[in-house]
Amino acid sequence: MKTFAETALSEAVKRRHAREIARLETCRKARLLRLEKTVRDDCDLARRLDLLISIKGIGLRSALCLIIRLPELGHAGRAEIAALAGVAPYDDDSGKHHGRRRIQGGRERLRKSLFMCAFTATRHNPDLASFYARLRSNGKEHLCAVIAVARKLIILANAILIRNTEWTPQYQQN
């Protein structure tokens, strides 16, 4: 819709697209508020939501996505959670052949949301930002490092829900 608005030749068409974009944005915000209210009406889900939001890099939309699309979060082991989220590294080995590790499977929409969290966390979460910087300085490609951050982030979220404690940074900046 935004592309149509940007490329429209007529001012009337541009205004119509702008109104439609505003309407869709209002609907999206209203749906998000309804969803948050529904989650907050349940004490256990509300506590899980607050714990997830306490992690720098995970916002309200992403926390809701994690709660809805990954109900196993907080009730499974770290390897299982990484596999369900689709960020577990799988090998491509056979005999003497040692192939590249890659991610596969998992819940696609959850993984996309988790990647957005990982991109944010590489800048705003001190622990994950230092982890990302260390991987990059060791020669890892950007995408590979972001996948590793996403895996670490979902494992962190799982641990926080298991312990039922808010996130506190381990890395202290001087």
Number of C-alpha atoms within 10 A of each C-alpha: 10 12 8 12 18 11 10 14 10 10 10 10 14 17 13 13 19 17 12 15 15 12 11 13 12 12 12 12 11 12 12 15 13 12 14 18 12 12 19 16 11 11 10 10 17 17 17 27 23 15 18 27 20 19 21 22 22 23 17 15 14 21 25 21 18 24 19 14 17 15 11 15 26 21 13 15 14 20 14 15 23 24 18 22 29 23 26 23 17 14 12 11 11 8 5 6 8 10 11 10 13 13 16 15 13 16 15 14 13 19 24 15 18 27 22 16 23 29 19 18 23 22 16 13 18 17 19 27 19 14 18 25 15 13 18 16 10 9 9 15 11 13 12 16 20 25 23 21 26 29 26 18 23 22 21 17 27 22 19 21 20 15 10 13 15 16 17 11 12 9 12 7 7 3
